[in-house]
Amino acid sequence: MATRLLRWPLPALLSWAAAWGIFFAMRAADWAPFWALSGATLAGLVLAVFGSTPWRRVFIGAGFPLSALLLVFTLGSGSLSAWTWLVPLGLLVLLYPINSWRDAPLFPTPERALDGLASAAVLPDQARILDAGCGLGAGLRALRRQYPAARLSGLEWSWPLALACRWRCRFARVRRASMWSTSWAGQDMVYLFQRPESMSRAGEKAVAELADGAWLVSLEFEVPAFRPHARLESVPGKPVWVYRMPVRSAGSDR
């Protein structure tokens, strides 16, 4: 029960609230702003141990100092009202609705990361390619360079990101929708840049919904127990894992 109540992003929200509570308490006790900021930042770093992955620990630890910097730039150096810390939190929730925090944050696909994909995964003209979690469209642009004649589409749960992606990628059909609740059936290729924790779920969805001969492509993170058709690495440290349906298990010799 406790595990369910502390599902992400609740640990982050509670940690950020605690850090700001410490900041305002120290200011109310006449601590100098420097020491109040230092104390709250230190508290956030300590609370970061409750993050279940390295990236979540970074988000928890960086939440207070980043929001404090934002307030300094937006409100100036005057005194901060007790409610103003909700402004950056509200903007963050608008940019990334809470249920999307369990997926990957905004990490754009590097410009040349998909170089060579068209040779490893050959597709006909007018093939249907889906960028599941397209963010601001860096992945769609990289896919277009590889498959200029393909029919590209993107799914993005965040309203602001989906709107920005539509403007940047007018060659693609971008929808505001969940990559998990939207069917992948009928796609010739699905591209992902997710988190390691999401890859098992992505593999299960691909097996259930993609037709034989379709491709699943993942930047950086491989699908556990899947044997890749190819592995590319045009950008150091950013491998591209290419799987073809029906996928074979990693331990299979056939």
N, C-alpha and C positions, 0 to 999 in steps of 0.2 A: 504493500500500500504506500509506504513512504517513498519507494522508488518511483511509483506512478506520479505522486504529487510533486516530485522534484525533477520531472522530465524537462529537458531543454526546451525553451530558454529560461525557465524559472530560476535556475541557479544564477544566471547572468543578471536577471532583473533584481533579484534579492541582493546580490553582491553590490551592484551599482547603487541601489537604494541605501544599503548600509554605509557605503563609502561617503555618499552625500550626507547621510545623517551624521556621520562622524565629523565631516567638514563643518556643518552648521552648528553642531554642538560645541566644537572647539572655538568657532567664531563667537558664539554666544557667551563663552567663558573668557572672552577677551584675548584669545590667542591671536598672534599676528597672522595675517593671511598666508605668509610663507609656510609657517608651521602647520596651519590648518590644512593647506593643500598637501603638504608633505605627509601628514598623518593619514589623510584620507587616501592618498595614493598608495601608501604603504599597506593600508588595510585592504585595498583592492587587490594588491599583489599577493597578499597572504590568502585572501579568499579565492584566488585563482586556482588554488590546489584542488578545488571542488570541480573544476572542469574535467570532463571525462576523456578529452582528446587534447593534443597540443594546441590546435587552433582555438578550441573553446577556452582554454586557459589564457591564451593571448587576448581574446575578446573580453573576458572577465577583467583581466588586469588592466587593459587599456581603456576600459569604458569610462572610468572617472576622469583621468587626465584629458582624454580626447573631448569629452563633453565640457569640461572646464575651459579648455582652450577655445572651444566653439563659443561659449558664453562670453569669454573675454573679447573675442573678435566681434561678436554681434551686439553686445551690450556695453562695451567699453570697460573702463576700469572702475566704474562706480560700484556701490554695494549691490549684492545680488539678493533679490527677493527669494524667499524660501521655496516658492513654486516654480522658479524659472528653470530649474534643472529638468523639468518635465518637457521643456521645449526640444532639446536635442533627442530625448528619448522618444517623443512623439514623432519627430522627423524620421528617426531610425525605424520605428514601427511602421510608418507610412511607406518607407522605402522597402523594408523587408517585413511583410506581415508575419506574425508570430509563427504560424504553421510552416512557413517557408524556411525558418531558421534551422529546421532539422535537416535541410538540404544544404548545398554548398553556398557560401557567401559569394559576393561579387568578385570572382577571380577571372579576368578576361583571358581568352585564348590568345597566346602569343601569336604574332602575325605570321610567322613561318612554321608554326608547330605542326601543321597538317601537310607540309610539303611531302610529296611522294605517295599520298593516300590514294590518289586516283589510279596509280599503277598497282598498288597492293589490293585495292578493292574496286574492280572495274564495274562501272555502271553504264547503262545505255542512256542516250539522250532522253530528257523528260522523266528521268527517275525521280522518285519522291524521297526527299531527304528531310529529316526532322532534327532540329537542334532542341533537345529537351532541357530547358532551363537556359534560355538564350541570353539573359542579362541585357547588356547594351548592344549586343550583336557582333562582337568580335569573332565568335565561332561561325556565325552565318557568313561573314565576309571571308573567312578562311576557307569555308566549304565552297563558296562561290568561285574562288580562285581555282580550286581543284575540279569542280564540276560546273562549268559556266552554263551548260544547257539543262541543268537539273531544275526541278520544281522544289524550291526551298521553303520551309516553314519553320516557325519557332514557337515555343511555349514558354511563357514567363508568368509567374504568379504575382509579382509586384506590379501594381498599376503604373507607377512612374517609370520603372524600367521598361515595361512593355511599350508604353507610349514613346519613350526615347528610342527604343529599338525599331519601332515602326518607322520613325522619321529617318533613322540612320540606314535602315535596310529596306528601302522601298521595293527592292527586287524580290522580297520574301513576304510570305503571309505570316504575320506575327499575331498570336492570340494571347490574351490574358487568361491563363488556365493552368491547372496543376498538371505537371508532367506525370504524376502517378495516377490520377483519376481519368486522364485522357488516354484513349486507346492508341496504341502504336500500330495497330493492324493496318495493312495497306502500305506501310512505309518500306522503301527499299533499303534505307539506311537510317539509323538513329544515332546521333552523336551526343555524347555526354562529357561534361567536365564537372564531376560531382565530388563527393567525399569518400574516403575508404569505407565508411560505415554504410553508405548507400548502395554499394556495388552489388552486394548479394541480392538486394531487392530489385535492382535494375536487371540483373541477370535472370531472375525469376520472371519478371515482366516480359523480357525479350523472348524467352523460351515459350511463354504462354501466348504471345500476341504476334510475333514476327513470323512471316512465312519462310519456308525453306528457301535458301538462297539469299535472304536479306542479311544485312550487315549491322552489327553493333560496334560502335567505335567509341573508345573511352580515352580521354587524355589523362595521362599520369597514373591513374589508378586502375588496376586490373580487376576482373571479376573473379572472385575466389572459385577455385575448382574448375574453371573454364580453360580449355587449351586454345590459345590464340592462333588465328590463321597467319597473322604477321605482327611484328613489333617494329615500329619506326621510332626514330629519335633524331629529328632534324634540329631540335632545340635541346641542348644539353640539360639533362635533369627533367625533361618533359616527354617521357615516352608516350607513344600512341599505341594502344592495344586494339587490334582489329580482330573481330570474331565474326564467323559466318554461321548462320543457322542452317541445319541443326548443329549446335555446337557440341564438341566432344569434351569429355571430362579431362582434367589435367593428367590424370593417372592412366588414361586409356592409351593403348598402343595401336588402336584400330581407328 
